[in-house]
Amino acid sequence: MAQTRVSWLAVFLSFLFAAVLEFLVLPDSVLFIRPEWLVLTMVYWLLRHPEKIGIMTGCVVGLLMDVMSGSYLGIHILSLSLVSYLVLTMHRRFKMFPILQQSFVIFFIVGIQLMVVYTLRSSLGGVDSGLSYLWIALSSAIFWPIILIFTDRLVFALR
């Protein structure tokens, strides 16, 4: 029998830790390879508890990202709602994939999220960055197994 009880403390702590990692000030030389920590954490919780964590969580995390990054209000809300929808529609298949294939799917999910963010920013008058966001998507795919292991251990410790 699968455990359906959600440790809300584990959810809060994992999102808090991801927010701290997301908004660390890094030098410009490594900024382009920083993973999308909040997106990865949200995908993890969408996969583990799709009945409790949903599109509304994506809206709240997107609002948090919009406010903390100082970007236009609604850009991250839209992109994370889209990510939530994509993950929820394929969460049963996604859980059965091996880790390497999950990382490949994460590359595309984070790439779509970043494409939405950068397209909206450039259309609203921001600087066009080309396809450099694919490096961020690649680093997110590389860090996906680490997020998976770390958050699983956090959930087990707080059970």
DSSP file (Angstrom, degrees, kcal/mol; ACC not computed):
  #  RESIDUE AA STRUCTURE BP1 BP2  ACC     N-H-->O    O-->H-N    N-H-->O    O-->H-N    TCO  KAPPA ALPHA  PHI   PSI    X-CA   Y-CA   Z-CA
    1    1 A M              0   0    0      0, 0.0     2,-0.2     0, 0.0     0, 0.0   0.000 360.0 360.0 360.0 129.3    0.0    0.0    0.0
    2    2 A A        -     0   0    0      1,-0.1     2,-0.5     2,-0.0     0, 0.0  -0.482 360.0-116.3 -75.5 142.5    1.4    3.3   -1.0
    3    3 A Q        +     0   0    0     -2,-0.2    -1,-0.1     1,-0.1     0, 0.0  -0.692  31.9 178.1 -81.9 124.1    1.8    5.9    1.7
    4    4 A T        +     0   0    0     -2,-0.5     2,-0.4     2,-0.1    -1,-0.1   0.423  42.4 113.7-106.4  -0.9   -0.4    8.9    1.0
    5    5 A R        -     0   0    0      1,-0.0     2,-0.5     2,-0.0    -2,-0.0  -0.572  56.8-147.4 -75.6 130.0    0.4   11.0    4.1
    6    6 A V        -     0   0    0     -2,-0.4     2,-1.2    43,-0.0     3,-0.1  -0.842   7.2-141.3-100.0 129.2    2.3   14.1    3.2
    7    7 A S     >  -     0   0    0     -2,-0.5     4,-2.0     1,-0.2     3,-0.4  -0.775  16.0-169.8 -86.3  99.5    4.8   15.5    5.7
    8    8 A W  H  > S+     0   0    0     -2,-1.2     4,-2.5     1,-0.3    -1,-0.2   0.780  84.5  59.5 -65.2 -25.4    4.0   19.2    5.2
    9    9 A L  H  > S+     0   0    0      2,-0.2     4,-2.9     1,-0.2    -1,-0.3   0.912 105.8  48.0 -66.2 -41.5    7.2   20.0    7.2
   10   10 A A  H  > S+     0   0    0     -3,-0.4     4,-2.4     2,-0.2    -2,-0.2   0.895 111.7  50.1 -65.0 -39.6    9.3   18.2    4.6
   11   11 A V  H  X S+     0   0    0     -4,-2.0     4,-2.2     2,-0.2     5,-0.2   0.944 113.7  45.1 -62.3 -47.8    7.5   20.0    1.8
   12   12 A F  H  X S+     0   0    0     -4,-2.5     4,-2.5     1,-0.2    -2,-0.2   0.930 114.5  47.6 -63.3 -46.2    8.1   23.4    3.5
   13   13 A L  H  X S+     0   0    0     -4,-2.9     4,-2.6     1,-0.2     5,-0.2   0.886 111.7  50.1 -65.1 -38.3   11.7   22.7    4.3
   14   14 A S  H  X S+     0   0    0     -4,-2.4     4,-2.2    -5,-0.2    -1,-0.2   0.910 113.2  45.5 -68.3 -39.6   12.5   21.4    0.8
   15   15 A F  H  X S+     0   0    0     -4,-2.2     4,-2.3    -5,-0.2    -2,-0.2   0.880 113.2  51.0 -68.6 -36.5   10.9   24.5   -0.8
   16   16 A L  H  X S+     0   0    0     -4,-2.5     4,-2.1     2,-0.2    -2,-0.2   0.929 112.0  46.2 -64.4 -45.3   12.7   26.8    1.7
   17   17 A F  H  X S+     0   0    0     -4,-2.6     4,-2.2     1,-0.2    -2,-0.2   0.897 113.1  50.1 -64.1 -40.5   16.1   25.1    0.9
   18   18 A A  H  X S+     0   0    0     -4,-2.2     4,-2.4     1,-0.2    20,-0.3   0.880 108.9  52.1 -65.9 -37.5   15.4   25.3   -2.8
   19   19 A A  H  X S+     0   0    0     -4,-2.3     4,-1.7     2,-0.2    -2,-0.2   0.891 109.1  50.0 -66.3 -38.5   14.5   29.0   -2.5
   20   20 A V  H  < S+     0   0    0     -4,-2.1    -2,-0.2     1,-0.2    -1,-0.2   0.928 114.2  44.6 -63.9 -44.3   17.8   29.7   -0.7
   21   21 A L  H >< S+     0   0    0     -4,-2.2     3,-0.9     1,-0.2    -2,-0.2   0.860 110.9  55.8 -67.0 -34.6   19.8   27.8   -3.4
   22   22 A E  H 3< S+     0   0    0     -4,-2.4    -1,-0.2     1,-0.2    -2,-0.2   0.866 112.9  39.3 -65.4 -37.0   17.8   29.5   -6.2
   23   23 A F  T 3< S+     0   0    0     -4,-1.7    -1,-0.2    -5,-0.1     2,-0.2   0.105  80.5 129.4-109.1  22.8   18.6   33.1   -5.0
   24   24 A L    <   -     0   0    0     -3,-0.9     2,-0.6    -4,-0.1    -3,-0.0  -0.552  65.5-115.5 -68.9 140.5   22.2   32.6   -4.0
   25   25 A V        +     0   0    0     -2,-0.2    -1,-0.1     0, 0.0    -2,-0.1  -0.705  42.5 179.3 -81.9 121.0   24.4   35.3   -5.6
   26   26 A L        -     0   0    0     -2,-0.6     5,-0.1     1,-0.1     8,-0.0  -0.850  33.7 -95.1-119.7 155.7   26.8   33.6   -7.9
   27   27 A P    >>  -     0   0    0      0, 0.0     3,-1.3     0, 0.0     4,-0.8  -0.331  37.3-113.7 -65.0 154.6   29.5   35.1  -10.2
   28   28 A D  H 3> S+     0   0    0      1,-0.3     4,-0.5     2,-0.2     3,-0.2   0.751 111.4  67.7 -61.9 -25.0   28.5   35.7  -13.8
   29   29 A S  H 34 S+     0   0    0      1,-0.2    -1,-0.3     2,-0.1     3,-0.0   0.773 113.6  27.5 -70.6 -24.5   30.9   33.0  -15.0
   30   30 A V  H X4 S+     0   0    0     -3,-1.3     3,-1.3     1,-0.1    -1,-0.2   0.355  94.7  95.1-114.9   3.3   28.8   30.2  -13.4
   31   31 A L  H >< S+     0   0    0     -4,-0.8     3,-1.2     1,-0.3    -2,-0.1   0.824  78.0  60.9 -65.0 -31.5   25.4   31.8  -13.4
   32   32 A F  T 3< S+     0   0    0     -4,-0.5    -1,-0.3     1,-0.2    -2,-0.1   0.585 104.9  48.2 -76.1  -8.0   24.4   30.2  -16.7
   33   33 A I  T <  S+     0   0    0     -3,-1.3    -1,-0.2   106,-0.1    -2,-0.2   0.237  77.6 121.8-114.3  13.3   24.8   26.6  -15.2
   34   34 A R    <   -     0   0    0     -3,-1.2   106,-0.2    -4,-0.1   105,-0.1  -0.641  62.6-126.3 -75.5 126.4   22.8   27.1  -12.0
   35   35 A P        -     0   0    0      0, 0.0     2,-1.4     0, 0.0     3,-0.2  -0.232  20.7-106.1 -69.3 161.7   19.9   24.6  -11.9
   36   36 A E     >  +     0   0    0    100,-0.3     4,-2.3     1,-0.2     5,-0.2  -0.703  43.7 178.7 -86.2  86.1   16.3   25.7  -11.4
   37   37 A W  H  > S+     0   0    0     -2,-1.4     4,-2.4     1,-0.2     5,-0.2   0.888  74.6  48.9 -63.1 -44.0   16.1   24.4   -7.8
   38   38 A L  H  > S+     0   0    0    -20,-0.3     4,-2.3     1,-0.2    -1,-0.2   0.882 111.7  49.7 -66.8 -37.0   12.5   25.5   -7.1
   39   39 A V  H  > S+     0   0    0      2,-0.2     4,-2.4     1,-0.2    -1,-0.2   0.920 111.8  48.6 -66.6 -42.9   11.3   23.9  -10.4
   40   40 A L  H  X S+     0   0    0     -4,-2.3     4,-2.2     2,-0.2    -2,-0.2   0.898 112.2  48.8 -63.9 -40.2   13.0   20.6   -9.6
   41   41 A T  H  X S+     0   0    0     -4,-2.4     4,-2.2     2,-0.2    -1,-0.2   0.903 111.4  49.7 -66.4 -40.5   11.6   20.6   -6.0
   42   42 A M  H  X S+     0   0    0     -4,-2.3     4,-2.3     1,-0.2    -2,-0.2   0.906 109.7  50.6 -66.1 -40.0    8.2   21.3   -7.3
   43   43 A V  H  X S+     0   0    0     -4,-2.4     4,-1.9     2,-0.2    -1,-0.2   0.902 108.5  54.1 -62.8 -40.0    8.4   18.5   -9.9
   44   44 A Y  H  X S+     0   0    0     -4,-2.2     4,-2.1     1,-0.2    -2,-0.2   0.948 111.8  42.9 -58.2 -49.2    9.6   16.1   -7.1
   45   45 A W  H  X S+     0   0    0     -4,-2.2     4,-2.4     1,-0.2     8,-0.3   0.827 110.4  56.2 -71.0 -30.4    6.5   16.9   -5.0
   46   46 A L  H  < S+     0   0    0     -4,-2.3    -1,-0.2    -5,-0.2    -2,-0.2   0.862 111.4  44.9 -65.9 -34.1    4.2   16.7   -7.9
   47   47 A L  H  < S+     0   0    0     -4,-1.9    -2,-0.2    -5,-0.2    -1,-0.2   0.870 116.9  43.6 -76.1 -36.9    5.5   13.2   -8.6
   48   48 A R  H  < S+     0   0    0     -4,-2.1    -2,-0.2     1,-0.2    -3,-0.2   0.886 132.7  14.4 -77.7 -39.4    5.3   12.0   -5.0
   49   49 A H    >X  +     0   0    0     -4,-2.4     4,-2.8    -5,-0.2     3,-1.1  -0.557  64.2 160.1-137.7  70.4    1.9   13.5   -4.1
   50   50 A P  T 34 S+     0   0    0      0, 0.0    -1,-0.1     0, 0.0    -3,-0.1   0.724  77.2  59.7 -67.6 -18.7    0.0   14.5   -7.2
   51   51 A E  T 34 S+     0   0    0      1,-0.1     3,-0.1    -3,-0.1    -5,-0.1   0.716 118.4  27.3 -80.0 -19.9   -3.3   14.4   -5.2
   52   52 A K  T <4 S+     0   0    0     -3,-1.1     2,-0.6     1,-0.2    -1,-0.1   0.762 118.1  54.3-108.3 -38.4   -2.1   17.1   -2.7
   53   53 A I  S  < S+     0   0    0     -4,-2.8    -1,-0.2    -8,-0.3     2,-0.2  -0.892  76.1 139.6-103.3 121.3    0.4   19.2   -4.6
   54   54 A G     >  -     0   0    0     -2,-0.6     4,-1.4    -3,-0.1     3,-0.4  -0.458  64.4 -50.3-140.0-152.0   -1.0   20.5   -7.8
   55   55 A I  H  > S+     0   0    0      1,-0.2     4,-1.9     2,-0.2     5,-0.1   0.835 125.6  59.9 -65.9 -33.6   -1.3   23.4  -10.2
   56   56 A M  H  > S+     0   0    0      1,-0.2     4,-2.2     2,-0.2    -1,-0.2   0.872 102.2  53.4 -64.0 -35.3   -2.2   25.8   -7.4
   57   57 A T  H  > S+     0   0    0     -3,-0.4     4,-2.8     1,-0.2     5,-0.3   0.892 106.2  53.6 -63.7 -38.6    1.2   25.0   -5.8
   58   58 A G  H  X S+     0   0    0     -4,-1.4     4,-2.3     1,-0.2    23,-0.2   0.886 108.0  50.2 -61.4 -38.6    2.8   25.9   -9.1
   59   59 A C  H  X S+     0   0    0     -4,-1.9     4,-2.3     2,-0.2    -2,-0.2   0.916 112.2  46.7 -65.0 -42.8    1.0   29.3   -9.0
   60   60 A V  H  X S+     0   0    0     -4,-2.2     4,-2.2     2,-0.2    -2,-0.2   0.925 114.7  45.6 -66.9 -44.8    2.1   30.0   -5.4
   61   61 A V  H  X S+     0   0    0     -4,-2.8     4,-2.4     2,-0.2    -1,-0.2   0.886 112.8  52.2 -65.9 -37.6    5.8   29.0   -6.1
   62   62 A G  H  X S+     0   0    0     -4,-2.3     4,-2.6    -5,-0.3    15,-0.4   0.896 108.6  49.8 -63.5 -40.4    5.6   31.0   -9.3
   63   63 A L  H  X S+     0   0    0     -4,-2.3     4,-2.5     2,-0.2     5,-0.2   0.909 110.1  51.3 -63.0 -41.7    4.4   34.0   -7.4
   64   64 A L  H  X S+     0   0    0     -4,-2.2     4,-2.6     1,-0.2     5,-0.2   0.913 111.6  47.1 -60.3 -43.6    7.2   33.5   -4.9
   65   65 A M  H  X S+     0   0    0     -4,-2.4     4,-2.1     2,-0.2     6,-0.3   0.886 111.7  50.9 -67.3 -38.2    9.7   33.4   -7.8
   66   66 A D  H  X>S+     0   0    0     -4,-2.6     4,-1.3     2,-0.2     5,-1.0   0.930 114.7  42.7 -63.4 -44.7    8.2   36.5   -9.4
   67   67 A V  H  <5S+     0   0    0     -4,-2.5    -2,-0.2     1,-0.2    -1,-0.2   0.917 117.1  45.6 -69.4 -43.4    8.4   38.5   -6.2
   68   68 A M  H  <5S+     0   0    0     -4,-2.6    -1,-0.2    -5,-0.2    -2,-0.2   0.824 117.7  42.6 -72.5 -30.6   11.9   37.3   -5.2
   69   69 A S  H  <5S-     0   0    0     -4,-2.1    -1,-0.2    -5,-0.2    -2,-0.2   0.659 101.9-130.3 -89.8 -14.8   13.4   37.8   -8.6
   70   70 A G  T  <5 +     0   0    0     -4,-1.3    -3,-0.2    -5,-0.2    -4,-0.1   0.726  57.9 141.3  75.3  21.0   11.7   41.2   -9.3
   71   71 A S      < -     0   0    0     -5,-1.0    -1,-0.2    -6,-0.3     3,-0.1  -0.263  64.8 -60.4 -86.3 179.5   10.5   40.1  -12.7
   72   72 A Y    >   -     0   0    0      1,-0.1     3,-1.5    -3,-0.1     4,-0.4  -0.346  64.6-103.8 -60.2 138.2    7.2   41.0  -14.2
   73   73 A L  T 3  S+     0   0    0      1,-0.2    -1,-0.1     2,-0.1   -10,-0.1  -0.505 103.3  24.3 -69.9 121.2    4.3   39.6  -12.1
   74   74 A G  T 3> S+     0   0    0     -2,-0.4     4,-2.2   -12,-0.2    -1,-0.2   0.185  88.2 101.3 114.8 -15.1    2.9   36.5  -13.7
   75   75 A I  H <> S+     0   0    0     -3,-1.5     4,-2.1     2,-0.2     5,-0.1   0.970  92.8  34.9 -66.3 -52.5    5.8   35.2  -15.8
   76   76 A H  H  > S+     0   0    0     -4,-0.4     4,-2.8   -14,-0.3     5,-0.3   0.814 114.1  59.9 -71.9 -29.9    6.8   32.5  -13.4
   77   77 A I  H  > S+     0   0    0    -15,-0.4     4,-1.8     2,-0.2    -1,-0.2   0.948 109.4  43.1 -61.0 -47.1    3.2   31.8  -12.4
   78   78 A L  H  X S+     0   0    0     -4,-2.2     4,-2.0     2,-0.2    -2,-0.2   0.928 116.1  47.2 -63.5 -46.3    2.4   31.0  -16.0
   79   79 A S  H  X S+     0   0    0     -4,-2.1     4,-2.1     1,-0.2    -2,-0.2   0.898 114.4  45.3 -67.7 -39.9    5.5   28.9  -16.6
   80   80 A L  H  X S+     0   0    0     -4,-2.8     4,-2.4     2,-0.2    -1,-0.2   0.803 110.2  54.5 -76.3 -27.2    5.2   26.9  -13.3
   81   81 A S  H  X S+     0   0    0     -4,-1.8     4,-2.3    -5,-0.3    -1,-0.2   0.902 109.8  48.4 -66.3 -40.1    1.5   26.3  -13.9
   82   82 A L  H  X S+     0   0    0     -4,-2.0     4,-2.5     2,-0.2    -2,-0.2   0.913 111.4  49.4 -64.2 -43.3    2.4   24.9  -17.3
   83   83 A V  H  X S+     0   0    0     -4,-2.1     4,-2.7     2,-0.2     5,-0.2   0.917 110.4  51.2 -60.8 -43.9    5.1   22.7  -15.7
   84   84 A S  H  X S+     0   0    0     -4,-2.4     4,-2.6     1,-0.2    -2,-0.2   0.922 110.8  48.2 -60.2 -44.3    2.6   21.5  -13.1
   85   85 A Y  H  X S+     0   0    0     -4,-2.3     4,-1.9     2,-0.2    -2,-0.2   0.928 112.3  48.6 -62.1 -45.4    0.1   20.6  -15.8
   86   86 A L  H  X S+     0   0    0     -4,-2.5     4,-0.9     1,-0.2    -2,-0.2   0.916 114.4  45.1 -62.2 -43.6    2.7   18.7  -17.8
   87   87 A V  H >< S+     0   0    0     -4,-2.7     3,-0.5     1,-0.2     4,-0.5   0.902 112.2  51.4 -69.2 -40.3    4.0   16.7  -14.9
   88   88 A L  H 3< S+     0   0    0     -4,-2.6     3,-0.5    -5,-0.2     4,-0.2   0.835 106.7  54.5 -67.2 -31.1    0.6   15.9  -13.6
   89   89 A T  H 3< S+     0   0    0     -4,-1.9    -1,-0.2     1,-0.2    -2,-0.2   0.751 123.1  26.2 -74.2 -21.0   -0.5   14.6  -17.0
   90   90 A M  S <X S+     0   0    0     -4,-0.9     4,-2.7    -3,-0.5    -1,-0.2   0.159  83.4 115.6-125.0  20.6    2.4   12.2  -17.2
   91   91 A H  H  > S+     0   0    0     -3,-0.5     4,-1.9    -4,-0.5     5,-0.1   0.833  75.7  53.6 -65.7 -32.4    3.3   11.5  -13.5
   92   92 A R  H  > S+     0   0    0     -4,-0.2     4,-0.7     2,-0.2    -1,-0.2   0.914 115.4  39.6 -68.5 -41.6    2.4    7.8  -13.6
   93   93 A R  H >> S+     0   0    0      1,-0.2     3,-0.7     2,-0.2     4,-0.7   0.897 112.6  57.0 -70.4 -40.1    4.7    7.1  -16.6
   94   94 A F  H >< S+     0   0    0     -4,-2.7     3,-0.9     1,-0.3    -2,-0.2   0.870 101.7  55.6 -60.9 -38.9    7.4    9.4  -15.3
   95   95 A K  H 3< S+     0   0    0     -4,-1.9    -1,-0.3     1,-0.2    -2,-0.2   0.781 104.9  53.8 -66.1 -26.1    7.7    7.5  -12.0
   96   96 A M  H << S+     0   0    0     -3,-0.7    -1,-0.2    -4,-0.7    -2,-0.2   0.628  87.7 100.6 -84.3 -12.8    8.3    4.3  -13.9
   97   97 A F  S << S-     0   0    0     -3,-0.9     2,-0.0    -4,-0.7    -3,-0.0  -0.389  80.2-110.2 -70.2 148.3   11.2    5.7  -15.9
   98   98 A P     >  -     0   0    0      0, 0.0     4,-2.5     0, 0.0     3,-0.3  -0.333  37.9 -99.3 -68.0 164.1   14.8    5.0  -14.8
   99   99 A I  H  > S+     0   0    0      1,-0.2     4,-2.4     2,-0.2     5,-0.2   0.866 122.3  52.9 -56.6 -41.6   16.8    7.9  -13.4
  100  100 A L  H  > S+     0   0    0      1,-0.2     4,-1.6     2,-0.2    -1,-0.2   0.911 111.6  45.2 -64.2 -41.7   18.6    8.6  -16.6
  101  101 A Q  H  > S+     0   0    0     -3,-0.3     4,-2.1     2,-0.2    -1,-0.2   0.858 110.4  55.0 -70.5 -34.4   15.4    8.8  -18.6
  102  102 A Q  H  X S+     0   0    0     -4,-2.5     4,-2.7     1,-0.2    -2,-0.2   0.914 106.7  51.4 -61.9 -42.1   13.8   11.0  -15.9
  103  103 A S  H  X S+     0   0    0     -4,-2.4     4,-2.0     1,-0.2    -1,-0.2   0.876 107.6  52.9 -62.3 -37.0   16.7   13.4  -16.2
  104  104 A F  H  X S+     0   0    0     -4,-1.6     4,-1.3     2,-0.2    -1,-0.2   0.912 111.2  45.6 -63.6 -43.0   16.1   13.5  -20.0
  105  105 A V  H  X S+     0   0    0     -4,-2.1     4,-2.5     1,-0.2    -2,-0.2   0.882 109.6  55.6 -67.3 -38.9   12.5   14.4  -19.4
  106  106 A I  H  X S+     0   0    0     -4,-2.7     4,-3.0     1,-0.2     5,-0.4   0.881 102.0  58.2 -60.5 -38.7   13.5   17.0  -16.8
  107  107 A F  H  X S+     0   0    0     -4,-2.0     4,-1.9     1,-0.2    -1,-0.2   0.924 110.7  42.0 -56.1 -45.3   15.7   18.6  -19.4
  108  108 A F  H  X S+     0   0    0     -4,-1.3     4,-2.4     2,-0.2    -2,-0.2   0.888 114.6  50.1 -71.7 -38.8   12.7   19.1  -21.6
  109  109 A I  H  X S+     0   0    0     -4,-2.5     4,-2.3     2,-0.2    -2,-0.2   0.946 115.6  41.7 -65.4 -47.8   10.3   20.2  -18.8
  110  110 A V  H  X S+     0   0    0     -4,-3.0     4,-2.8     1,-0.2     5,-0.2   0.869 113.0  55.5 -67.9 -35.4   12.8   22.8  -17.5
  111  111 A G  H  X S+     0   0    0     -4,-1.9     4,-2.2    -5,-0.4    -2,-0.2   0.905 108.8  47.0 -61.9 -41.3   13.6   23.8  -21.0
  112  112 A I  H  X S+     0   0    0     -4,-2.4     4,-2.2     2,-0.2    -2,-0.2   0.922 112.5  50.1 -65.0 -43.7   10.0   24.5  -21.7
  113  113 A Q  H  X S+     0   0    0     -4,-2.3     4,-2.1     1,-0.2    -2,-0.2   0.928 114.2  43.8 -61.1 -45.6    9.6   26.5  -18.4
  114  114 A L  H  X S+     0   0    0     -4,-2.8     4,-3.0     2,-0.2     5,-0.3   0.850 109.7  56.5 -70.0 -33.7   12.7   28.6  -19.2
  115  115 A M  H  X S+     0   0    0     -4,-2.2     4,-2.2    -5,-0.2     5,-0.2   0.911 108.8  47.3 -62.9 -41.6   11.6   29.1  -22.8
  116  116 A V  H  X S+     0   0    0     -4,-2.2     4,-2.3     2,-0.2     5,-0.2   0.936 114.6  46.8 -63.5 -45.9    8.3   30.5  -21.6
  117  117 A V  H  X S+     0   0    0     -4,-2.1     4,-2.4     1,-0.2    -2,-0.2   0.944 116.3  42.5 -63.0 -49.4   10.1   32.8  -19.1
  118  118 A Y  H  X S+     0   0    0     -4,-3.0     4,-2.3     2,-0.2    -1,-0.2   0.843 113.6  52.3 -70.5 -32.7   12.7   34.1  -21.5
  119  119 A T  H  X S+     0   0    0     -4,-2.2     4,-2.1    -5,-0.3    -1,-0.2   0.930 112.5  44.8 -67.2 -44.1   10.2   34.5  -24.4
  120  120 A L  H  X S+     0   0    0     -4,-2.3     4,-1.4    -5,-0.2    -2,-0.2   0.903 113.7  50.4 -66.5 -40.0    7.9   36.6  -22.2
  121  121 A R  H  <>S+     0   0    0     -4,-2.4     5,-2.8    -5,-0.2     3,-0.2   0.924 112.6  45.9 -63.3 -43.4   10.8   38.6  -20.8
  122  122 A S  H ><5S+     0   0    0     -4,-2.3     3,-1.0     1,-0.2    -1,-0.2   0.853 111.9  51.3 -70.6 -32.1   12.1   39.4  -24.2
  123  123 A S  H 3<5S+     0   0    0     -4,-2.1    -1,-0.2     1,-0.2    -2,-0.2   0.747 107.2  54.6 -75.4 -20.6    8.7   40.3  -25.6
  124  124 A L  T 3<5S-     0   0    0     -4,-1.4    -1,-0.2    -3,-0.2    -2,-0.2   0.277 135.0 -82.8 -93.9  11.0    8.2   42.7  -22.7
  125  125 A G  T < 5S+     0   0    0     -3,-1.0    -3,-0.2     1,-0.2    -2,-0.1   0.550  86.1 132.2 106.9   8.4   11.3   44.5  -23.4
  126  126 A G      < -     0   0    0     -5,-2.8     2,-0.4    -6,-0.2    -1,-0.2  -0.158  65.9 -77.7 -81.9-177.1   14.0   42.5  -21.8
  127  127 A V        -     0   0    0      1,-0.0     2,-0.5     2,-0.0    -1,-0.1  -0.672  42.1-124.9 -84.6 133.1   17.3   41.3  -23.2
  128  128 A D        -     0   0    0     -2,-0.4    -9,-0.1     1,-0.1    -1,-0.0  -0.676  23.5-172.8 -79.0 124.2   17.2   38.4  -25.6
  129  129 A S    >   -     0   0    0     -2,-0.5     3,-1.3     1,-0.3     2,-0.2   0.352  23.8-142.9-101.5   5.7   19.5   35.7  -24.4
  130  130 A G  T 3   -     0   0    0      1,-0.2    -1,-0.3     2,-0.1     3,-0.3  -0.473  62.8 -32.5  70.2-137.8   19.3   33.4  -27.3
  131  131 A L  T >  S+     0   0    0     -2,-0.2     3,-1.7     1,-0.2     4,-0.3   0.057  99.5 116.3-105.1  24.3   19.3   29.7  -26.4
  132  132 A S  T X>  +     0   0    0     -3,-1.3     3,-1.3     1,-0.3     4,-0.7   0.701  61.8  74.5 -67.7 -17.4   21.6   30.1  -23.4
  133  133 A Y  H 3> S+     0   0    0     -3,-0.3     4,-1.9     1,-0.3    -1,-0.3   0.682  79.1  74.6 -69.0 -14.9   18.8   28.9  -21.1
  134  134 A L  H <> S+     0   0    0     -3,-1.7     4,-2.2     1,-0.2    -1,-0.3   0.792  89.0  58.7 -67.5 -25.7   19.4   25.3  -22.4
  135  135 A W  H <> S+     0   0    0     -3,-1.3     4,-2.4    -4,-0.3    -1,-0.2   0.890 105.5  49.0 -66.8 -38.0   22.6   25.2  -20.3
  136  136 A I  H  X S+     0   0    0     -4,-0.7     4,-2.1     2,-0.2  -100,-0.3   0.905 110.8  50.0 -66.3 -41.0   20.4   25.8  -17.2
  137  137 A A  H  X S+     0   0    0     -4,-1.9     4,-2.0     2,-0.2    -2,-0.2   0.887 110.7  50.3 -63.7 -38.8   18.0   23.1  -18.4
  138  138 A L  H  X S+     0   0    0     -4,-2.2     4,-2.0     2,-0.2    -2,-0.2   0.920 110.6  47.9 -66.0 -43.6   21.0   20.7  -18.8
  139  139 A S  H  X S+     0   0    0     -4,-2.4     4,-2.0     1,-0.2    -2,-0.2   0.856 109.9  53.8 -66.8 -32.4   22.4   21.5  -15.4
  140  140 A S  H  X S+     0   0    0     -4,-2.1     4,-0.8     2,-0.2    -1,-0.2   0.903 108.4  49.5 -65.4 -40.0   18.9   20.9  -13.9
  141  141 A A  H  < S+     0   0    0     -4,-2.0     3,-0.4     1,-0.2    -2,-0.2   0.872 110.6  50.4 -65.7 -36.2   18.8   17.5  -15.6
  142  142 A I  H  < S+     0   0    0     -4,-2.0     4,-0.3     1,-0.2    -1,-0.2   0.883 112.7  46.1 -68.6 -37.5   22.2   16.6  -14.2
  143  143 A F  H  X S+     0   0    0     -4,-2.0     4,-2.2     1,-0.2     3,-0.3   0.528  87.0  93.0 -83.3  -5.8   21.1   17.7  -10.7
  144  144 A W  H  X S+     0   0    0     -4,-0.8     4,-2.5    -3,-0.4    -1,-0.2   0.902  83.4  50.8 -57.4 -45.1   17.8   15.8  -10.8
  145  145 A P  H  > S+     0   0    0      0, 0.0     4,-2.3     0, 0.0    -1,-0.2   0.869 109.8  51.8 -61.6 -32.9   19.2   12.6   -9.2
  146  146 A I  H  > S+     0   0    0     -4,-0.3     4,-2.8    -3,-0.3     5,-0.3   0.922 110.3  47.6 -67.6 -43.7   20.7   14.6   -6.4
  147  147 A I  H  X S+     0   0    0     -4,-2.2     4,-2.5     1,-0.2     5,-0.3   0.915 111.8  52.0 -60.4 -43.4   17.3   16.3   -5.7
  148  148 A L  H  X S+     0   0    0     -4,-2.5     4,-1.8    -5,-0.2    -2,-0.2   0.931 114.7  40.1 -60.2 -48.7   15.6   12.9   -5.8
  149  149 A I  H  X S+     0   0    0     -4,-2.3     4,-2.1     2,-0.2    -2,-0.2   0.933 116.7  49.0 -68.8 -46.7   18.0   11.3   -3.3
  150  150 A F  H  X S+     0   0    0     -4,-2.8     4,-1.9     1,-0.2    -2,-0.2   0.920 114.5  43.7 -61.6 -45.5   18.2   14.4   -1.0
  151  151 A T  H  X S+     0   0    0     -4,-2.5     4,-2.5    -5,-0.3    -1,-0.2   0.863 110.6  55.2 -72.9 -34.7   14.4   15.0   -0.8
  152  152 A D  H  X S+     0   0    0     -4,-1.8     4,-2.2    -5,-0.3    -1,-0.2   0.915 110.3  46.6 -60.6 -41.6   13.7   11.3   -0.3
  153  153 A R  H  X S+     0   0    0     -4,-2.1     4,-2.3     2,-0.2    -2,-0.2   0.870 110.7  52.4 -68.5 -36.0   16.0   11.2    2.7
  154  154 A L  H  X S+     0   0    0     -4,-1.9     4,-1.8     2,-0.2    -2,-0.2   0.927 110.7  47.5 -63.6 -44.5   14.5   14.4    4.1
  155  155 A V  H  < S+     0   0    0     -4,-2.5     4,-0.3     1,-0.2    -2,-0.2   0.906 112.7  49.0 -62.9 -42.1   11.0   12.9    3.8
  156  156 A F  H >< S+     0   0    0     -4,-2.2     3,-0.7     1,-0.2    -1,-0.2   0.882 111.3  49.7 -65.7 -37.7   12.2    9.6    5.5
  157  157 A A  H 3< S+     0   0    0     -4,-2.3    -1,-0.2     1,-0.2    -2,-0.2   0.830 114.1  44.7 -70.7 -31.5   13.9   11.6    8.3
  158  158 A L  T 3<        0   0    0     -4,-1.8    -1,-0.2     1,-0.2    -2,-0.2   0.328 360.0 360.0 -95.0   7.3   10.8   13.7    9.0
  159  159 A R    <         0   0    0     -3,-0.7    -1,-0.2    -4,-0.3    -2,-0.1   0.487 360.0 360.0 -69.4 360.0    8.4   10.8    8.8
